[in-house]
């Protein structure tokens, strides 16, 4: 680290303290005695995503954020909820210490978190990520949610069917079926 004033290549550390995720050092130039500050931060090792076709791609936070944002579009989620979800996943991935992670693992992590956040966003994300081939696959995913909603609904969860109880929906479908 060269002195920003005279460009001399050596300095001594006169003060050092930990800040959030790094170290702040106060330095003094050994040539002109000017004082300046440097910050040291840990650079996370790069993380690669193994795609379905086995190609490797560097983990791209912006891309993942874009996909999840799209699934959450126009959903009444608290500000910053999507960013927090991505932050948590990113931290978990780096904490795992692995240098390569299959894209399916990341997709499953997103699904697990969306399921606790918003069912509609979950279904939207799942339909893209799981590539629902037809309406039956989509219906199966919704049915699974309705079953799990009956047994356990997270306190933060928005209702899947805001104006109807599952019972009423079934009743109406039955009625419709009788119409020739
Ligand atoms: Zn200097």
Backbone and ligand atoms as CSV (ligand in chain L), in Angstrom:
chain,resi,resn,atom,element,x,y,z
A,1,UNK,N,N,0.854,-1.200,0.000
A,1,UNK,CA,C,0.000,0.000,0.000
A,1,UNK,C,C,0.884,1.242,0.000
A,2,UNK,N,N,0.851,1.967,-1.128
A,2,UNK,CA,C,1.688,3.165,-1.224
A,2,UNK,C,C,1.022,4.365,-0.551
A,3,UNK,N,N,1.841,5.274,-0.043
A,3,UNK,CA,C,1.320,6.503,0.566
A,3,UNK,C,C,0.552,7.312,-0.487
A,4,UNK,N,N,-0.679,7.742,-0.149
A,4,UNK,CA,C,-1.479,8.482,-1.142
A,4,UNK,C,C,-0.928,9.888,-1.399
A,5,UNK,N,N,0.021,10.344,-0.559
A,5,UNK,CA,C,0.540,11.713,-0.725
A,5,UNK,C,C,1.850,11.731,-1.499
A,6,UNK,N,N,2.813,10.858,-1.082
A,6,UNK,CA,C,4.126,10.892,-1.742
A,6,UNK,C,C,4.431,9.586,-2.486
A,7,UNK,N,N,3.522,8.629,-2.395
A,7,UNK,CA,C,3.663,7.367,-3.119
A,7,UNK,C,C,4.768,6.452,-2.576
A,8,UNK,N,N,5.298,6.783,-1.412
A,8,UNK,CA,C,6.320,5.922,-0.800
A,8,UNK,C,C,5.677,4.579,-0.454
A,9,UNK,N,N,6.495,3.482,-0.541
A,9,UNK,CA,C,5.883,2.157,-0.463
A,9,UNK,C,C,5.872,1.516,0.928
A,10,UNK,N,N,6.167,2.289,1.970
A,10,UNK,CA,C,6.142,1.671,3.299
A,10,UNK,C,C,5.506,2.610,4.320
A,11,UNK,N,N,4.787,2.009,5.266
A,11,UNK,CA,C,4.127,2.803,6.303
A,11,UNK,C,C,4.062,1.971,7.567
A,12,UNK,N,N,3.856,2.647,8.712
A,12,UNK,CA,C,3.693,1.866,9.938
A,12,UNK,C,C,2.255,2.005,10.429
A,13,UNK,N,N,1.781,0.941,11.113
A,13,UNK,CA,C,0.414,0.956,11.628
A,13,UNK,C,C,0.437,1.642,12.993
A,14,UNK,N,N,-0.344,2.725,13.142
A,14,UNK,CA,C,-0.376,3.416,14.430
A,14,UNK,C,C,-1.633,3.103,15.230
A,15,UNK,N,N,-2.650,2.531,14.560
A,15,UNK,CA,C,-3.866,2.132,15.269
A,15,UNK,C,C,-4.587,1.086,14.435
A,16,UNK,N,N,-5.210,0.114,15.116
A,16,UNK,CA,C,-5.880,-0.967,14.400
A,16,UNK,C,C,-7.132,-1.354,15.173
A,17,UNK,N,N,-8.274,-1.371,14.524
A,17,UNK,CA,C,-9.481,-1.803,15.241
A,17,UNK,C,C,-10.436,-2.574,14.334
A,18,UNK,N,N,-11.169,-3.506,14.949
A,18,UNK,CA,C,-12.147,-4.293,14.200
A,18,UNK,C,C,-13.368,-3.432,13.899
A,19,UNK,N,N,-13.811,-3.471,12.674
A,19,UNK,CA,C,-15.086,-2.853,12.309
A,19,UNK,C,C,-15.913,-3.952,11.657
A,20,UNK,N,N,-17.246,-3.775,11.674
A,20,UNK,CA,C,-18.193,-4.794,11.191
A,20,UNK,C,C,-17.574,-6.087,10.648
A,21,UNK,N,N,-17.179,-6.054,9.370
A,21,UNK,CA,C,-16.683,-7.295,8.777
A,21,UNK,C,C,-15.247,-7.138,8.301
A,22,UNK,N,N,-14.461,-6.345,9.023
A,22,UNK,CA,C,-13.080,-6.163,8.593
A,22,UNK,C,C,-12.242,-5.467,9.656
A,23,UNK,N,N,-11.114,-4.941,9.227
A,23,UNK,CA,C,-10.207,-4.241,10.140
A,23,UNK,C,C,-9.876,-2.875,9.556
A,24,UNK,N,N,-9.923,-1.855,10.433
A,24,UNK,CA,C,-9.589,-0.491,10.027
A,24,UNK,C,C,-8.210,-0.178,10.601
A,25,UNK,N,N,-7.287,0.252,9.751
A,25,UNK,CA,C,-5.933,0.555,10.223
A,25,UNK,C,C,-5.563,1.996,9.934
A,26,UNK,N,N,-5.053,2.667,10.944
A,26,UNK,CA,C,-4.537,4.017,10.792
A,26,UNK,C,C,-3.040,3.857,10.526
A,27,UNK,N,N,-2.561,4.438,9.457
A,27,UNK,CA,C,-1.149,4.269,9.089
A,27,UNK,C,C,-0.439,5.613,8.963
A,28,UNK,N,N,0.896,5.529,9.118
A,28,UNK,CA,C,1.706,6.735,8.940
A,28,UNK,C,C,2.835,6.425,7.956
A,29,UNK,N,N,2.970,7.288,6.957
A,29,UNK,CA,C,3.982,7.110,5.926
A,29,UNK,C,C,5.381,7.251,6.539
A,30,UNK,N,N,6.284,6.342,6.205
A,30,UNK,CA,C,7.642,6.369,6.767
A,30,UNK,C,C,8.521,7.401,6.079
A,31,UNK,N,N,8.032,7.976,4.980
A,31,UNK,CA,C,8.812,8.986,4.278
A,31,UNK,C,C,8.342,10.398,4.608
A,32,UNK,N,N,7.037,10.696,4.361
A,32,UNK,CA,C,6.561,12.073,4.568
A,32,UNK,C,C,5.768,12.244,5.866
A,33,UNK,N,N,5.581,11.139,6.617
A,33,UNK,CA,C,4.860,11.156,7.894
A,33,UNK,C,C,3.359,11.457,7.799
A,34,UNK,N,N,2.825,11.527,6.589
A,34,UNK,CA,C,1.381,11.759,6.437
A,34,UNK,C,C,0.628,10.548,6.991
A,35,UNK,N,N,-0.601,10.796,7.509
A,35,UNK,CA,C,-1.420,9.714,8.060
A,35,UNK,C,C,-2.573,9.397,7.118
A,36,UNK,N,N,-2.869,8.126,6.989
A,36,UNK,CA,C,-4.017,7.708,6.165
A,36,UNK,C,C,-4.599,6.423,6.734
A,37,UNK,N,N,-5.779,6.059,6.251
A,37,UNK,CA,C,-6.520,4.914,6.797
A,37,UNK,C,C,-6.716,3.840,5.734
A,38,UNK,N,N,-6.552,2.598,6.129
A,38,UNK,CA,C,-6.859,1.504,5.198
A,38,UNK,C,C,-7.885,0.573,5.845
A,39,UNK,N,N,-8.679,-0.089,5.018
A,39,UNK,CA,C,-9.652,-1.075,5.483
A,39,UNK,C,C,-9.309,-2.418,4.869
A,40,UNK,N,N,-9.344,-3.431,5.703
A,40,UNK,CA,C,-9.120,-4.789,5.212
A,40,UNK,C,C,-10.411,-5.569,5.345
A,41,UNK,N,N,-10.848,-6.228,4.278
A,41,UNK,CA,C,-12.065,-7.040,4.345
A,41,UNK,C,C,-11.770,-8.421,3.803
A,42,UNK,N,N,-12.474,-9.398,4.361
A,42,UNK,CA,C,-12.324,-10.752,3.846
A,42,UNK,C,C,-13.117,-10.873,2.556
A,43,UNK,N,N,-12.464,-11.337,1.536
A,43,UNK,CA,C,-13.126,-11.562,0.253
A,43,UNK,C,C,-13.646,-12.996,0.263
A,44,UNK,N,N,-14.990,-13.184,0.179
A,44,UNK,CA,C,-15.473,-14.561,0.173
A,44,UNK,C,C,-14.917,-15.308,-1.040
A,45,UNK,N,N,-14.576,-16.564,-0.829
A,45,UNK,CA,C,-14.095,-17.377,-1.943
A,45,UNK,C,C,-15.203,-17.456,-2.990
A,46,UNK,N,N,-14.838,-17.533,-4.244
A,46,UNK,CA,C,-15.906,-17.555,-5.242
A,46,UNK,C,C,-16.666,-18.873,-5.169
A,47,UNK,N,N,-17.946,-18.762,-5.488
A,47,UNK,CA,C,-18.847,-19.893,-5.375
A,47,UNK,C,C,-19.420,-20.178,-6.762
A,48,UNK,N,N,-19.358,-21.447,-7.157
A,48,UNK,CA,C,-19.871,-21.795,-8.470
A,48,UNK,C,C,-21.143,-22.623,-8.357
A,49,UNK,N,N,-22.035,-22.371,-9.294
A,49,UNK,CA,C,-23.308,-23.085,-9.326
A,49,UNK,C,C,-23.214,-24.141,-10.427
A,50,UNK,N,N,-23.536,-25.388,-10.065
A,50,UNK,CA,C,-23.556,-26.467,-11.059
A,50,UNK,C,C,-24.953,-26.515,-11.660
A,51,UNK,N,N,-25.043,-26.218,-12.934
A,51,UNK,CA,C,-26.352,-26.166,-13.587
A,51,UNK,C,C,-26.807,-27.571,-13.979
A,52,UNK,N,N,-28.078,-27.645,-14.441
A,52,UNK,CA,C,-28.645,-28.966,-14.759
A,52,UNK,C,C,-27.838,-29.697,-15.829
A,53,UNK,N,N,-27.265,-28.931,-16.773
A,53,UNK,CA,C,-26.472,-29.565,-17.836
A,53,UNK,C,C,-25.005,-29.725,-17.428
A,54,UNK,N,N,-24.727,-29.581,-16.112
A,54,UNK,CA,C,-23.387,-29.762,-15.534
A,54,UNK,C,C,-22.419,-28.627,-15.797
A,55,UNK,N,N,-22.870,-27.587,-16.508
A,55,UNK,CA,C,-21.987,-26.438,-16.692
A,55,UNK,C,C,-21.861,-25.696,-15.369
A,56,UNK,N,N,-20.708,-25.038,-15.156
A,56,UNK,CA,C,-20.496,-24.247,-13.949
A,56,UNK,C,C,-20.650,-22.777,-14.288
A,57,UNK,N,N,-21.273,-22.073,-13.355
A,57,UNK,CA,C,-21.475,-20.642,-13.552
A,57,UNK,C,C,-21.235,-19.983,-12.206
A,58,UNK,N,N,-20.538,-18.848,-12.190
A,58,UNK,CA,C,-20.282,-18.196,-10.906
A,58,UNK,C,C,-21.607,-17.757,-10.277
A,59,UNK,N,N,-21.744,-17.952,-8.968
A,59,UNK,CA,C,-22.972,-17.571,-8.264
A,59,UNK,C,C,-23.250,-16.097,-8.507
A,60,UNK,N,N,-24.472,-15.806,-8.925
A,60,UNK,CA,C,-24.842,-14.448,-9.290
A,60,UNK,C,C,-26.028,-14.002,-8.448
A,61,UNK,N,N,-25.731,-13.196,-7.430
A,61,UNK,CA,C,-26.755,-12.722,-6.497
A,61,UNK,C,C,-27.844,-11.927,-7.216
A,62,UNK,N,N,-27.423,-11.082,-8.152
A,62,UNK,CA,C,-28.375,-10.214,-8.855
A,62,UNK,C,C,-29.381,-11.045,-9.660
A,63,UNK,N,N,-28.867,-12.099,-10.267
A,63,UNK,CA,C,-29.721,-12.970,-11.077
A,63,UNK,C,C,-30.753,-13.683,-10.187
A,64,UNK,N,N,-30.284,-14.208,-9.062
A,64,UNK,CA,C,-31.178,-14.905,-8.130
A,64,UNK,C,C,-32.224,-13.935,-7.578
A,65,UNK,N,N,-31.764,-12.744,-7.226
A,65,UNK,CA,C,-32.674,-11.711,-6.709
A,65,UNK,C,C,-33.744,-11.385,-7.751
A,66,UNK,N,N,-33.344,-11.288,-9.011
A,66,UNK,CA,C,-34.284,-10.994,-10.091
A,66,UNK,C,C,-35.375,-12.054,-10.202
A,67,UNK,N,N,-34.971,-13.322,-10.125
A,67,UNK,CA,C,-35.921,-14.427,-10.219
A,67,UNK,C,C,-36.920,-14.430,-9.078
A,68,UNK,N,N,-36.429,-14.196,-7.873
A,68,UNK,CA,C,-37.313,-14.216,-6.697
A,68,UNK,C,C,-38.213,-12.977,-6.694
A,69,UNK,N,N,-37.657,-11.831,-7.088
A,69,UNK,CA,C,-38.467,-10.603,-7.183
A,69,UNK,C,C,-39.632,-10.797,-8.134
A,70,UNK,N,N,-39.351,-11.459,-9.242
A,70,UNK,CA,C,-40.387,-11.688,-10.248
A,70,UNK,C,C,-41.515,-12.528,-9.659
A,71,UNK,N,N,-41.136,-13.558,-8.901
A,71,UNK,CA,C,-42.145,-14.424,-8.273
A,71,UNK,C,C,-42.963,-13.652,-7.239
A,72,UNK,N,N,-42.348,-12.629,-6.647
A,72,UNK,CA,C,-43.017,-11.871,-5.570
A,72,UNK,C,C,-43.701,-10.609,-6.080
A,73,UNK,N,N,-43.704,-10.421,-7.388
A,73,UNK,CA,C,-44.265,-9.205,-7.972
A,73,UNK,C,C,-45.698,-8.974,-7.507
A,74,UNK,N,N,-45.973,-7.755,-7.081
A,74,UNK,CA,C,-47.319,-7.324,-6.660
A,74,UNK,C,C,-47.861,-8.105,-5.471
A,75,UNK,N,N,-47.012,-8.816,-4.762
A,75,UNK,CA,C,-47.473,-9.473,-3.534
A,75,UNK,C,C,-47.258,-8.509,-2.374
A,76,UNK,N,N,-48.189,-8.504,-1.409
A,76,UNK,CA,C,-48.078,-7.525,-0.312
A,76,UNK,C,C,-47.036,-7.926,0.726
A,77,UNK,N,N,-45.771,-7.952,0.302
A,77,UNK,CA,C,-44.697,-8.351,1.219
A,77,UNK,C,C,-44.044,-7.114,1.830
A,78,UNK,N,N,-43.534,-7.251,3.059
A,78,UNK,CA,C,-42.869,-6.106,3.675
A,78,UNK,C,C,-41.646,-5.686,2.858
A,79,UNK,N,N,-41.349,-4.391,2.870
A,79,UNK,CA,C,-40.175,-3.872,2.169
A,79,UNK,C,C,-38.919,-4.596,2.663
A,80,UNK,N,N,-38.087,-4.997,1.734
A,80,UNK,CA,C,-36.827,-5.627,2.114
A,80,UNK,C,C,-36.926,-7.124,2.368
A,81,UNK,N,N,-38.140,-7.692,2.302
A,81,UNK,CA,C,-38.299,-9.127,2.605
A,81,UNK,C,C,-37.554,-9.998,1.592
A,82,UNK,N,N,-37.619,-9.596,0.317
A,82,UNK,CA,C,-36.958,-10.386,-0.732
A,82,UNK,C,C,-35.438,-10.288,-0.590
A,83,UNK,N,N,-34.948,-9.058,-0.335
A,83,UNK,CA,C,-33.504,-8.864,-0.153
A,83,UNK,C,C,-33.005,-9.679,1.043
A,84,UNK,N,N,-33.799,-9.686,2.107
A,84,UNK,CA,C,-33.423,-10.440,3.313
A,84,UNK,C,C,-33.332,-11.935,2.994
A,85,UNK,N,N,-34.308,-12.421,2.214
A,85,UNK,CA,C,-34.319,-13.831,1.814
A,85,UNK,C,C,-33.036,-14.183,1.048
A,86,UNK,N,N,-32.670,-13.299,0.103
A,86,UNK,CA,C,-31.459,-13.541,-0.689
A,86,UNK,C,C,-30.210,-13.439,0.198
A,87,UNK,N,N,-30.190,-12.448,1.094
A,87,UNK,CA,C,-29.062,-12.296,2.031
A,87,UNK,C,C,-28.857,-13.586,2.822
A,88,UNK,N,N,-29.975,-14.135,3.334
A,88,UNK,CA,C,-29.894,-15.348,4.161
A,88,UNK,C,C,-29.337,-16.521,3.354
A,89,UNK,N,N,-29.824,-16.661,2.130
A,89,UNK,CA,C,-29.354,-17.766,1.289
A,89,UNK,C,C,-27.872,-17.601,0.959
A,90,UNK,N,N,-27.493,-16.375,0.606
A,90,UNK,CA,C,-26.097,-16.101,0.268
A,90,UNK,C,C,-25.190,-16.418,1.465
A,91,UNK,N,N,-25.599,-15.957,2.649
A,91,UNK,CA,C,-24.799,-16.201,3.852
A,91,UNK,C,C,-24.687,-17.705,4.129
A,92,UNK,N,N,-25.808,-18.420,3.975
A,92,UNK,CA,C,-25.801,-19.874,4.201
A,92,UNK,C,C,-24.849,-20.572,3.231
A,93,UNK,N,N,-24.885,-20.123,1.965
A,93,UNK,CA,C,-24.035,-20.747,0.945
A,93,UNK,C,C,-22.557,-20.530,1.261
A,94,UNK,N,N,-22.195,-19.281,1.609
A,94,UNK,CA,C,-20.785,-19.008,1.888
A,94,UNK,C,C,-20.344,-19.691,3.177
A,95,UNK,N,N,-21.295,-19.756,4.144
A,95,UNK,CA,C,-20.962,-20.388,5.421
A,95,UNK,C,C,-20.701,-21.884,5.245
A,96,UNK,N,N,-21.365,-22.486,4.242
A,96,UNK,CA,C,-21.193,-23.924,4.024
A,96,UNK,C,C,-19.760,-24.251,3.606
A,97,UNK,N,N,-19.033,-23.245,3.102
A,97,UNK,CA,C,-17.630,-23.426,2.742
A,97,UNK,C,C,-17.408,-24.223,1.465
A,98,UNK,N,N,-18.515,-24.573,0.761
A,98,UNK,CA,C,-18.358,-25.336,-0.476
A,98,UNK,C,C,-18.003,-24.389,-1.618
A,99,UNK,N,N,-17.259,-24.893,-2.585
A,99,UNK,CA,C,-16.896,-24.046,-3.711
A,99,UNK,C,C,-17.859,-24.241,-4.883
A,100,UNK,N,N,-18.630,-25.346,-4.844
A,100,UNK,CA,C,-19.615,-25.607,-5.893
A,100,UNK,C,C,-20.921,-26.076,-5.251
A,101,UNK,N,N,-22.023,-25.543,-5.734
A,101,UNK,CA,C,-23.330,-25.947,-5.217
A,101,UNK,C,C,-24.263,-26.188,-6.401
A,102,UNK,N,N,-24.973,-27.337,-6.418
A,102,UNK,CA,C,-25.916,-27.573,-7.520
A,102,UNK,C,C,-27.033,-26.525,-7.507
A,103,UNK,N,N,-27.475,-26.096,-8.685
A,103,UNK,CA,C,-28.532,-25.089,-8.772
A,103,UNK,C,C,-29.813,-25.582,-8.089
A,104,UNK,N,N,-30.003,-26.913,-8.091
A,104,UNK,CA,C,-31.210,-27.463,-7.459
A,104,UNK,C,C,-31.221,-27.211,-5.948
A,105,UNK,N,N,-30.027,-27.224,-5.340
A,105,UNK,CA,C,-29.942,-26.965,-3.889
A,105,UNK,C,C,-30.371,-25.523,-3.594
A,106,UNK,N,N,-29.878,-24.598,-4.435
A,106,UNK,CA,C,-30.247,-23.189,-4.239
A,106,UNK,C,C,-31.751,-23.003,-4.481
A,107,UNK,N,N,-32.260,-23.662,-5.535
A,107,UNK,CA,C,-33.696,-23.584,-5.828
A,107,UNK,C,C,-34.531,-24.094,-4.660
A,108,UNK,N,N,-34.104,-25.201,-4.060
A,108,UNK,CA,C,-34.832,-25.759,-2.914
A,108,UNK,C,C,-34.787,-24.818,-1.712
A,109,UNK,N,N,-33.641,-24.142,-1.536
A,109,UNK,CA,C,-33.518,-23.183,-0.425
A,109,UNK,C,C,-34.505,-22.035,-0.619
A,110,UNK,N,N,-34.602,-21.546,-1.865
A,110,UNK,CA,C,-35.541,-20.456,-2.163
A,110,UNK,C,C,-36.972,-20.928,-1.901
A,111,UNK,N,N,-37.302,-22.132,-2.376
A,111,UNK,CA,C,-38.663,-22.666,-2.214
A,111,UNK,C,C,-39.026,-22.780,-0.737
A,112,UNK,N,N,-38.090,-23.293,0.059
A,112,UNK,CA,C,-38.365,-23.476,1.485
A,112,UNK,C,C,-38.657,-22.129,2.151
A,113,UNK,N,N,-37.905,-21.105,1.730
A,113,UNK,CA,C,-38.102,-19.785,2.355
A,113,UNK,C,C,-39.368,-19.106,1.845
A,114,UNK,N,N,-39.650,-19.255,0.551
A,114,UNK,CA,C,-40.868,-18.643,0.001
A,114,UNK,C,C,-42.122,-19.278,0.594
A,115,UNK,N,N,-42.036,-20.566,0.884
A,115,UNK,CA,C,-43.176,-21.281,1.445
A,115,UNK,C,C,-43.589,-20.661,2.780
A,116,UNK,N,N,-42.600,-20.163,3.518
A,116,UNK,CA,C,-42.899,-19.518,4.801
A,116,UNK,C,C,-43.288,-18.056,4.640
A,117,UNK,N,N,-43.076,-17.535,3.446
A,117,UNK,CA,C,-43.284,-16.097,3.237
A,117,UNK,C,C,-44.605,-15.827,2.521
A,118,UNK,N,N,-44.817,-16.502,1.395
A,118,UNK,CA,C,-46.004,-16.207,0.593
A,118,UNK,C,C,-46.278,-17.363,-0.377
A,119,UNK,N,N,-47.458,-17.980,-0.237
A,119,UNK,CA,C,-47.783,-19.147,-1.059
A,119,UNK,C,C,-47.863,-18.834,-2.554
A,120,UNK,N,N,-48.397,-17.666,-2.877
A,120,UNK,CA,C,-48.535,-17.317,-4.300
A,120,UNK,C,C,-47.147,-17.185,-4.933
A,121,UNK,N,N,-46.243,-16.500,-4.251
A,121,UNK,CA,C,-44.870,-16.351,-4.745
A,121,UNK,C,C,-44.205,-17.725,-4.848
A,122,UNK,N,N,-44.497,-18.581,-3.869
A,122,UNK,CA,C,-43.951,-19.941,-3.861
A,122,UNK,C,C,-44.398,-20.706,-5.106
A,123,UNK,N,N,-45.710,-20.658,-5.391
A,123,UNK,CA,C,-46.238,-21.370,-6.565
A,123,UNK,C,C,-45.661,-20.793,-7.857
A,124,UNK,N,N,-45.568,-19.463,-7.911
A,124,UNK,CA,C,-44.999,-18.839,-9.117
A,124,UNK,C,C,-43.554,-19.284,-9.330
A,125,UNK,N,N,-42.761,-19.243,-8.249
A,125,UNK,CA,C,-41.354,-19.632,-8.358
A,125,UNK,C,C,-41.250,-21.102,-8.729
A,126,UNK,N,N,-42.071,-21.920,-8.067
A,126,UNK,CA,C,-42.045,-23.364,-8.328
A,126,UNK,C,C,-42.414,-23.674,-9.781
A,127,UNK,N,N,-43.365,-22.933,-10.336
A,127,UNK,CA,C,-43.813,-23.240,-11.693
A,127,UNK,C,C,-42.712,-22.980,-12.703
A,128,UNK,N,N,-41.835,-22.013,-12.407
A,128,UNK,CA,C,-40.706,-21.750,-13.298
A,128,UNK,C,C,-39.578,-22.737,-13.005
A,129,UNK,N,N,-39.250,-22.851,-11.721
A,129,UNK,CA,C,-38.098,-23.637,-11.310
A,129,UNK,C,C,-38.319,-25.137,-11.492
A,130,UNK,N,N,-39.509,-25.613,-11.091
A,130,UNK,CA,C,-39.790,-27.043,-11.234
A,130,UNK,C,C,-40.275,-27.382,-12.631
A,131,UNK,N,N,-40.483,-26.340,-13.436
A,131,UNK,CA,C,-40.933,-26.519,-14.826
A,131,UNK,C,C,-42.170,-27.402,-14.899
A,132,UNK,N,N,-43.230,-26.976,-14.201
A,132,UNK,CA,C,-44.490,-27.735,-14.249
A,132,UNK,C,C,-44.861,-28.025,-15.694
A,133,UNK,N,N,-44.963,-29.290,-15.997
A,133,UNK,CA,C,-45.208,-29.683,-17.379
A,133,UNK,C,C,-46.658,-29.419,-17.772
A,134,UNK,N,N,-47.571,-29.593,-16.836
A,134,UNK,CA,C,-48.984,-29.414,-17.173
A,134,UNK,C,C,-49.759,-28.944,-15.945
A,135,UNK,N,N,-51.049,-28.772,-16.104
A,135,UNK,CA,C,-51.889,-28.250,-15.039
A,135,UNK,C,C,-51.964,-29.243,-13.871
A,136,UNK,N,N,-51.785,-30.536,-14.128
A,136,UNK,CA,C,-51.843,-31.538,-13.059
A,136,UNK,C,C,-50.694,-31.334,-12.069
A,137,UNK,N,N,-49.504,-31.077,-12.622
A,137,UNK,CA,C,-48.333,-30.847,-11.756
A,137,UNK,C,C,-48.547,-29.606,-10.902
A,138,UNK,N,N,-49.141,-28.570,-11.499
A,138,UNK,CA,C,-49.425,-27.337,-10.768
A,138,UNK,C,C,-50.458,-27.605,-9.679
A,139,UNK,N,N,-51.518,-28.349,-10.035
A,139,UNK,CA,C,-52.580,-28.666,-9.082
A,139,UNK,C,C,-52.022,-29.470,-7.906
A,140,UNK,N,N,-51.141,-30.425,-8.199
A,140,UNK,CA,C,-50.517,-31.226,-7.135
A,140,UNK,C,C,-49.779,-30.331,-6.144
A,141,UNK,N,N,-49.045,-29.346,-6.690
A,141,UNK,CA,C,-48.276,-28.440,-5.824
A,141,UNK,C,C,-49.215,-27.612,-4.945
A,142,UNK,N,N,-50.319,-27.146,-5.538
A,142,UNK,CA,C,-51.290,-26.353,-4.769
A,142,UNK,C,C,-51.967,-27.238,-3.717
A,143,UNK,N,N,-52.336,-28.462,-4.111
A,143,UNK,CA,C,-52.971,-29.390,-3.164
A,143,UNK,C,C,-52.071,-29.637,-1.963
A,144,UNK,N,N,-50.779,-29.826,-2.229
A,144,UNK,CA,C,-49.826,-30.059,-1.150
A,144,UNK,C,C,-49.827,-28.878,-0.180
A,145,UNK,N,N,-49.909,-27.662,-0.757
A,145,UNK,CA,C,-49.930,-26.462,0.073
A,145,UNK,C,C,-51.194,-26.403,0.914
A,146,UNK,N,N,-52.345,-26.711,0.291
A,146,UNK,CA,C,-53.626,-26.643,1.012
A,146,UNK,C,C,-53.605,-27.619,2.182
A,147,UNK,N,N,-53.060,-28.812,1.959
A,147,UNK,CA,C,-52.964,-29.804,3.031
A,147,UNK,C,C,-52.066,-29.287,4.151
A,148,UNK,N,N,-50.881,-28.748,3.762
A,148,UNK,CA,C,-49.950,-28.286,4.798
A,148,UNK,C,C,-50.484,-27.033,5.479
A,149,UNK,N,N,-51.319,-26.262,4.767
A,149,UNK,CA,C,-51.905,-25.052,5.363
A,149,UNK,C,C,-52.889,-25.439,6.468
A,150,UNK,N,N,-53.614,-26.548,6.261
A,150,UNK,CA,C,-54.569,-27.011,7.263
A,150,UNK,C,C,-53.863,-27.455,8.539
A,151,UNK,N,N,-52.724,-28.131,8.354
A,151,UNK,CA,C,-52.040,-28.673,9.527
A,151,UNK,C,C,-51.158,-27.630,10.200
A,152,UNK,N,N,-50.530,-26.777,9.386
A,152,UNK,CA,C,-49.607,-25.806,9.986
A,152,UNK,C,C,-49.513,-24.583,9.095
A,153,UNK,N,N,-49.918,-23.444,9.599
A,153,UNK,CA,C,-49.782,-22.202,8.855
A,153,UNK,C,C,-48.850,-21.274,9.618
A,154,UNK,N,N,-47.731,-20.883,8.991
A,154,UNK,CA,C,-46.837,-19.952,9.669
A,154,UNK,C,C,-47.584,-18.647,9.975
A,155,UNK,N,N,-47.295,-18.040,11.096
A,155,UNK,CA,C,-48.005,-16.828,11.523
A,155,UNK,C,C,-47.882,-15.712,10.493
A,156,UNK,N,N,-46.734,-15.684,9.792
A,156,UNK,CA,C,-46.481,-14.591,8.858
A,156,UNK,C,C,-47.137,-14.836,7.498
A,157,UNK,N,N,-47.703,-16.023,7.318
A,157,UNK,CA,C,-48.186,-16.414,5.996
A,157,UNK,C,C,-49.465,-15.697,5.599
A,158,UNK,N,N,-49.518,-15.281,4.337
A,158,UNK,CA,C,-50.737,-14.688,3.795
A,158,UNK,C,C,-51.640,-15.830,3.339
A,159,UNK,N,N,-52.946,-15.622,3.445
A,159,UNK,CA,C,-53.873,-16.694,3.091
A,159,UNK,C,C,-53.777,-17.050,1.616
A,160,UNK,N,N,-53.843,-18.323,1.323
A,160,UNK,CA,C,-53.789,-18.781,-0.070
A,160,UNK,C,C,-55.068,-18.391,-0.782
A,161,UNK,N,N,-56.192,-18.546,-0.098
A,161,UNK,CA,C,-57.491,-18.232,-0.674
A,161,UNK,C,C,-58.140,-17.152,0.197
A,162,UNK,N,N,-57.861,-15.895,-0.117
A,162,UNK,CA,C,-58.221,-14.817,0.804
A,162,UNK,C,C,-59.719,-14.720,1.083
A,163,UNK,N,N,-60.586,-14.996,0.096
A,163,UNK,CA,C,-62.021,-14.767,0.296
A,163,UNK,C,C,-62.822,-16.046,0.456
A,164,UNK,N,N,-62.156,-17.177,0.401
A,164,UNK,CA,C,-62.891,-18.428,0.471
A,164,UNK,C,C,-62.193,-19.403,1.394
A,165,UNK,N,N,-62.972,-20.151,2.114
A,165,UNK,CA,C,-62.393,-21.241,2.878
A,165,UNK,C,C,-62.335,-22.456,1.958
A,166,UNK,N,N,-61.375,-23.354,2.160
A,166,UNK,CA,C,-61.256,-24.520,1.284
A,166,UNK,C,C,-62.585,-25.266,1.133
A,167,UNK,N,N,-63.377,-25.358,2.192
A,167,UNK,CA,C,-64.658,-26.061,2.158
A,167,UNK,C,C,-65.632,-25.446,1.167
A,168,UNK,N,N,-65.706,-24.115,1.166
A,168,UNK,CA,C,-66.621,-23.415,0.266
A,168,UNK,C,C,-66.236,-23.655,-1.187
A,169,UNK,N,N,-64.943,-23.677,-1.432
A,169,UNK,CA,C,-64.459,-23.875,-2.793
A,169,UNK,C,C,-64.877,-25.257,-3.307
A,170,UNK,N,N,-64.714,-26.254,-2.441
A,170,UNK,CA,C,-65.076,-27.623,-2.820
A,170,UNK,C,C,-66.576,-27.684,-3.105
A,171,UNK,N,N,-67.386,-27.043,-2.245
A,171,UNK,CA,C,-68.833,-27.035,-2.412
A,171,UNK,C,C,-69.250,-26.460,-3.751
A,172,UNK,N,N,-68.611,-25.358,-4.125
A,172,UNK,CA,C,-68.984,-24.704,-5.370
A,172,UNK,C,C,-68.623,-25.575,-6.572
A,173,UNK,N,N,-67.450,-26.215,-6.471
A,173,UNK,CA,C,-67.037,-27.075,-7.594
A,173,UNK,C,C,-68.028,-28.216,-7.785
A,174,UNK,N,N,-68.518,-28.747,-6.657
A,174,UNK,CA,C,-69.464,-29.856,-6.713
A,174,UNK,C,C,-70.751,-29.412,-7.415
A,175,UNK,N,N,-71.197,-28.195,-7.053
A,175,UNK,CA,C,-72.418,-27.657,-7.641
A,175,UNK,C,C,-72.264,-27.507,-9.143
A,176,UNK,N,N,-71.113,-26.962,-9.542
A,176,UNK,CA,C,-70.868,-26.731,-10.962
A,176,UNK,C,C,-70.933,-28.025,-11.768
A,177,UNK,N,N,-70.469,-29.079,-11.119
A,177,UNK,CA,C,-70.379,-30.347,-11.827
A,177,UNK,C,C,-71.775,-30.879,-12.221
A,178,UNK,N,N,-72.769,-30.519,-11.405
A,178,UNK,CA,C,-74.125,-31.026,-11.692
A,178,UNK,C,C,-74.748,-30.358,-12.913
A,179,UNK,N,N,-74.267,-29.161,-13.233
A,179,UNK,CA,C,-74.842,-28.453,-14.383
A,179,UNK,C,C,-74.464,-29.183,-15.672
A,180,UNK,N,N,-75.436,-29.553,-16.472
A,180,UNK,CA,C,-75.137,-30.351,-17.659
A,180,UNK,C,C,-74.380,-29.542,-18.736
L,1,ZN,ZN,ZN,4.232,9.722,2.217
